[in-house]
Amino acid sequence: MHDIIAIGAGTRDAFLVSDQFQIIKSDKFSTGLGECVALGTKIEIESVMLTTGGGATNAAATFARLGYKSGVVCRVGDDSNGRDLLIDLHREGLDTTLITRVQNGQTGYSTLLTDAKSGERTVLVFRGVSGSFDAKSIPWMDCQARWFYLTSLGGNIALAKQVALHAKQLKAGLAWNPGSKEVKKGLGVIQPFLRHVSILILNREEAKELTKIKEIDGMFKRLAMHGNVVVITDGENGSYAHRDGMTWFAGTTGTKAISRTGAGDAFGSGFTAAFMQTYDVPMAMQVGTLNADSVIRHVGAKEGILRHWPTEGQMKKISVKEQ
């Protein structure tokens, strides 16, 4: 039996890093900011890095590096990108036997336009075979684990419910880091099965969209179920966690980001890895923060993932306070 199985996407990622991208403020962009280049020109790229990504494989890499027997459930094509992804996951020590290989399919691919000055990026996404993730993509009989880590399923809430019920039948823990398409389904759709979720992980924008509430306390009131943990990350501002009426805030180290890609996956998986071991929320916040801090120091979602448990001295650098 696995200690934990991560379920979701696996992709081939290409990072293009340049200081020639222009950041422009405009209401024409959904975030209020645009990453722009002059049309018809050639843009100099400082570095190119080919790596692997996807929420499931990023999280699984954390679990494997921290000593857990870990597996991945995702869909890849039988193309060169799929083969590269499998090689990389083998290198991480992950069980890849649960991965579906789609004949004549194309593996998901992302091009990440990364601003060398701020580390922020725009992601051009081709979902490939991961965009048609369904119940047949999961080898249910072989998915035996003490914990499951569920990432984006492209908005397939029915499948997320099936995973939650599967975990319940096994008396396994379930951490859920939903994607934007799941969040867009609304709280009325998601809330009924939150009682089956041991750890719910969202960033602040997602929590706001889901609850229609701006304040952290109000978000927790809408999302918290008896006994579960709700985590809300707020980028460089820190993170919040709530359980049984108690709320904690964790700061960051203030590290300047080289690339922010994978920071959310690193925090969520680091938090879950520590919680599986100790059930201590403040300690889990420290490990999650240190994992994310290490990731943003590198280009690539997996490059900076912790390879060992943090030392006591490293843990003390992350201040966690009860609110």
C-alpha positions as CSV (number, residue, x, y, z in Angstrom):
1,M,0.0,0.0,0.0
2,H,1.2,3.5,-0.8
3,D,1.5,6.1,1.9
4,I,0.0,8.7,-0.5
5,I,-1.2,8.9,-4.1
6,A,-1.4,12.2,-6.0
7,I,-4.2,12.5,-8.6
8,G,-4.4,15.1,-11.4
9,A,-2.3,16.5,-14.2
10,G,1.2,15.6,-15.5
11,T,2.7,17.9,-18.1
12,R,5.9,18.8,-20.0
13,D,6.9,22.4,-19.2
14,A,9.1,24.8,-21.1
15,F,10.3,27.9,-19.2
16,L,11.4,30.9,-21.2
17,V,13.0,33.5,-19.0
18,S,13.6,37.0,-20.3
19,D,13.9,40.6,-19.0
20,Q,12.3,41.8,-22.3
21,F,8.7,41.0,-21.2
22,Q,6.9,44.3,-20.3
23,I,4.5,44.4,-17.4
24,I,1.6,46.7,-18.2
25,K,-1.3,47.8,-16.0
26,S,-4.6,47.6,-17.8
27,D,-8.2,46.7,-17.1
28,K,-8.2,44.8,-20.3
29,F,-6.4,42.0,-18.5
30,S,-8.3,39.8,-16.0
31,T,-5.6,40.3,-13.3
32,G,-5.1,44.0,-14.0
33,L,-1.6,43.3,-15.4
34,G,-0.4,42.1,-18.8
35,E,2.9,40.5,-19.7
36,C,3.6,42.0,-23.1
37,V,5.9,42.0,-26.1
38,A,6.0,44.2,-29.2
39,L,4.2,42.4,-32.0
40,G,6.4,41.5,-35.0
41,T,9.7,41.8,-33.1
42,K,12.2,39.2,-31.9
43,I,12.6,38.8,-28.1
44,E,15.8,37.7,-26.6
45,I,15.4,34.8,-24.2
46,E,18.0,34.6,-21.4
47,S,17.5,30.9,-20.6
48,V,15.4,28.0,-21.6
49,M,14.6,25.1,-19.2
50,L,12.7,21.9,-20.1
51,T,11.2,20.2,-17.1
52,T,8.0,18.5,-15.9
53,G,5.0,19.8,-14.1
54,G,1.3,19.4,-13.3
55,G,-0.1,19.6,-9.9
56,A,-0.2,15.8,-9.3
57,T,3.4,15.2,-10.3
58,N,4.7,18.3,-8.4
59,A,3.0,17.2,-5.2
60,A,4.1,13.6,-5.6
61,A,7.7,14.7,-5.9
62,T,7.5,16.4,-2.5
63,F,6.1,13.3,-0.9
64,A,8.7,11.0,-2.4
65,R,11.6,13.3,-1.5
66,L,10.4,13.5,2.1
67,G,10.4,9.7,2.4
68,Y,6.9,8.6,1.7
69,K,6.0,5.7,-0.6
70,S,4.2,7.7,-3.3
71,G,2.3,7.1,-6.5
72,V,0.8,9.3,-9.3
73,V,-2.4,9.0,-11.2
74,C,-2.5,11.1,-14.4
75,R,-2.8,10.8,-18.1
76,V,0.0,11.1,-20.6
77,G,0.3,10.4,-24.3
78,D,2.6,7.9,-26.0
79,D,4.7,10.7,-27.4
80,S,8.2,11.9,-26.5
81,N,6.9,14.4,-23.9
82,G,5.1,11.5,-22.2
83,R,8.2,9.4,-22.2
84,D,10.3,12.3,-20.8
85,L,7.7,12.8,-18.0
86,L,7.8,9.1,-17.0
87,I,11.6,9.1,-17.0
88,D,11.6,12.2,-14.7
89,L,9.0,10.6,-12.3
90,H,11.1,7.4,-12.1
91,R,14.1,9.5,-11.3
92,E,12.1,11.0,-8.4
93,G,11.4,7.5,-7.0
94,L,7.7,7.6,-7.8
95,D,5.4,4.7,-8.7
96,T,4.2,5.3,-12.2
97,T,2.2,2.1,-12.7
98,L,-1.0,4.0,-12.0
99,I,-0.5,6.4,-14.9
100,T,-2.6,6.0,-18.0
101,R,-0.7,6.0,-21.3
102,V,-3.0,7.1,-24.1
103,Q,-2.2,5.6,-27.5
104,N,-1.7,8.3,-30.2
105,G,-2.4,10.9,-27.5
106,Q,-0.5,14.1,-26.8
107,T,0.9,14.8,-23.3
108,G,-0.1,18.1,-21.8
109,Y,2.4,20.9,-22.5
110,S,2.9,24.3,-20.9
111,T,5.1,27.2,-22.1
112,L,5.9,29.6,-19.2
113,L,6.9,33.1,-20.1
114,T,8.8,34.1,-17.0
115,D,9.8,37.7,-16.3
116,A,13.4,37.7,-15.1
117,K,12.9,40.8,-13.0
118,S,9.9,39.7,-10.8
119,G,9.7,35.9,-11.3
120,E,6.0,36.3,-12.3
121,R,4.9,34.4,-15.4
122,T,2.2,33.8,-18.0
123,V,1.4,30.2,-18.8
124,L,0.4,29.0,-22.2
125,V,-1.4,25.7,-21.6
126,F,-2.1,22.8,-23.9
127,R,-3.9,20.2,-21.8
128,G,-3.6,17.3,-24.2
129,V,-4.9,14.0,-22.9
130,S,-5.0,15.4,-19.3
131,G,-8.0,17.5,-20.4
132,S,-10.2,14.4,-20.7
133,F,-9.5,13.0,-17.2
134,D,-12.4,10.7,-16.2
135,A,-13.2,7.8,-13.8
136,K,-11.7,5.3,-16.3
137,S,-8.4,7.1,-15.9
138,I,-8.2,5.9,-12.3
139,P,-7.3,2.3,-11.6
140,W,-9.5,2.2,-8.5
141,M,-8.6,-1.4,-7.4
142,D,-4.9,-0.5,-7.4
143,C,-5.3,2.9,-5.7
144,Q,-4.7,1.8,-2.1
145,A,-3.2,4.4,0.2
146,R,-3.3,5.9,3.6
147,W,-3.7,9.4,2.0
148,F,-4.8,10.9,-1.3
149,Y,-3.7,14.3,-2.6
150,L,-6.2,15.5,-5.2
151,T,-5.4,18.4,-7.6
152,S,-7.2,19.9,-10.5
153,L,-9.4,17.6,-12.5
154,G,-10.4,20.2,-15.1
155,G,-13.7,21.0,-13.4
156,N,-14.9,17.4,-13.0
157,I,-16.6,17.7,-9.7
158,A,-18.4,14.3,-10.0
159,L,-15.0,12.6,-10.3
160,A,-13.7,14.6,-7.3
161,K,-16.6,13.2,-5.3
162,Q,-15.8,9.7,-6.4
163,V,-12.2,10.1,-5.2
164,A,-13.5,11.5,-1.9
165,L,-15.8,8.5,-1.4
166,H,-13.0,6.1,-2.4
167,A,-10.8,7.6,0.3
168,K,-13.6,7.4,2.8
169,Q,-14.1,3.7,2.0
170,L,-10.4,3.1,2.7
171,K,-10.5,5.2,5.8
172,A,-7.8,7.3,4.2
173,G,-7.1,11.0,4.5
174,L,-7.8,13.3,1.6
175,A,-6.1,16.6,0.8
176,W,-7.7,18.6,-1.9
177,N,-6.2,21.5,-3.9
178,P,-8.9,22.2,-6.5
179,G,-8.2,24.0,-9.7
180,S,-9.8,27.1,-11.1
181,K,-12.4,25.1,-13.0
182,E,-13.5,23.3,-9.8
183,V,-13.7,26.6,-7.9
184,K,-15.9,28.1,-10.7
185,K,-18.5,25.5,-10.0
186,G,-19.4,27.4,-6.8
187,L,-19.6,26.6,-3.1
188,G,-23.1,25.2,-3.5
189,V,-21.7,22.4,-5.6
190,I,-18.5,21.8,-3.6
191,Q,-19.7,22.2,0.0
192,P,-21.8,19.0,0.3
193,F,-18.7,16.8,0.2
194,L,-16.2,19.0,2.0
195,R,-17.0,16.8,5.1
196,H,-15.0,14.0,3.4
197,V,-12.0,16.3,2.8
198,S,-9.3,16.2,5.5
199,I,-7.4,19.2,4.2
200,L,-8.7,21.9,1.8
201,I,-6.1,24.0,0.2
202,L,-6.9,27.3,-1.7
203,N,-5.2,30.5,-2.5
204,R,-6.8,33.7,-1.4
205,E,-8.3,34.6,-4.8
206,E,-9.8,31.1,-5.1
207,A,-11.3,31.3,-1.6
208,K,-12.7,34.7,-2.3
209,E,-14.3,33.5,-5.6
210,L,-15.7,30.4,-3.9
211,T,-17.2,32.1,-0.8
212,K,-17.9,35.6,-2.2
213,I,-16.3,36.9,1.0
214,K,-13.2,39.2,1.2
215,E,-12.2,38.6,4.9
216,I,-10.2,35.5,5.9
217,D,-12.3,34.8,9.0
218,G,-15.5,34.9,6.9
219,M,-13.9,32.5,4.3
220,F,-13.1,30.0,7.1
221,K,-16.6,30.2,8.5
222,R,-18.0,29.2,5.1
223,L,-15.4,26.5,4.3
224,A,-14.6,24.8,7.7
225,M,-16.2,21.5,8.6
226,H,-15.9,19.8,11.9
227,G,-12.4,18.3,12.3
228,N,-11.1,19.3,8.9
229,V,-8.3,21.7,8.1
230,V,-8.7,24.7,5.7
231,V,-5.6,26.3,4.3
232,I,-5.6,29.7,2.5
233,T,-2.3,30.9,1.0
234,D,-1.7,34.6,0.2
235,G,1.5,34.6,-1.8
236,E,4.4,36.6,-0.4
237,N,2.0,37.9,2.4
238,G,2.0,34.5,4.1
239,S,-0.6,31.8,4.7
240,Y,-3.5,31.0,7.0
241,A,-4.9,27.7,8.4
242,H,-8.0,26.9,10.4
243,R,-9.1,23.9,12.4
244,D,-11.8,23.4,15.1
245,G,-12.3,27.2,15.7
246,M,-8.6,28.0,15.8
247,T,-6.8,30.1,13.1
248,W,-3.1,30.5,12.6
249,F,-1.0,32.8,10.4
250,A,2.4,31.9,9.0
251,G,4.8,34.5,7.6
252,T,7.4,34.0,4.9
253,T,11.2,34.4,4.7
254,G,10.9,37.3,2.3
255,T,12.9,35.5,-0.3
256,K,13.0,37.2,-3.7
257,A,11.4,34.9,-6.2
258,I,13.3,33.8,-9.3
259,S,10.1,32.0,-10.5
260,R,6.8,31.5,-8.7
261,T,5.8,28.5,-10.7
262,G,5.0,25.6,-8.5
263,A,4.9,27.6,-5.2
264,G,1.3,26.7,-4.5
265,D,1.9,23.0,-5.2
266,A,5.0,23.1,-3.0
267,F,3.1,24.7,-0.1
268,G,0.2,22.4,-0.3
269,S,2.2,19.2,-0.6
270,G,4.7,20.3,2.1
271,F,1.8,21.1,4.5
272,T,0.2,17.7,3.8
273,A,3.5,15.8,4.1
274,A,4.1,17.2,7.6
275,F,0.4,16.9,8.7
276,M,0.4,13.2,7.8
277,Q,3.3,12.8,10.2
278,T,2.4,15.0,13.1
279,Y,-1.2,16.3,12.7
280,D,0.3,19.6,14.0
281,V,-1.1,22.5,11.9
282,P,1.6,25.1,12.8
283,M,4.4,22.7,12.0
284,A,2.7,21.8,8.7
285,M,2.6,25.5,7.9
286,Q,6.3,25.8,8.5
287,V,7.2,22.9,6.3
288,G,4.8,24.1,3.6
289,T,6.3,27.6,3.7
290,L,9.9,26.3,3.6
291,N,9.1,24.0,0.6
292,A,7.5,26.9,-1.3
293,D,10.4,29.2,-0.3
294,S,12.9,26.7,-1.8
295,V,10.9,26.3,-5.0
296,I,10.6,30.0,-5.8
297,R,14.4,30.2,-5.6
298,H,14.7,28.1,-8.8
299,V,13.2,27.9,-12.3
300,G,11.0,24.8,-12.6
301,A,8.3,23.5,-10.3
302,K,10.3,20.6,-9.0
303,E,13.9,21.9,-9.0
304,G,13.7,23.5,-5.6
305,I,11.5,21.0,-3.8
306,L,13.0,20.0,-0.4
307,R,15.1,16.8,-0.5
308,H,15.1,16.4,3.3
309,W,13.0,17.3,6.2
310,P,13.8,20.9,7.4
311,T,16.0,21.2,10.5
312,E,14.8,22.7,13.7
313,G,16.8,25.9,12.9
314,Q,15.1,26.2,9.5
315,M,11.7,25.7,11.1
316,K,12.2,28.5,13.6
317,K,12.7,31.0,10.7
318,I,9.0,30.7,9.9
319,S,6.9,32.5,12.5
320,V,3.5,31.0,13.1
321,K,1.0,32.8,15.3
322,E,-2.5,32.0,16.5
323,Q,-4.9,34.7,15.4
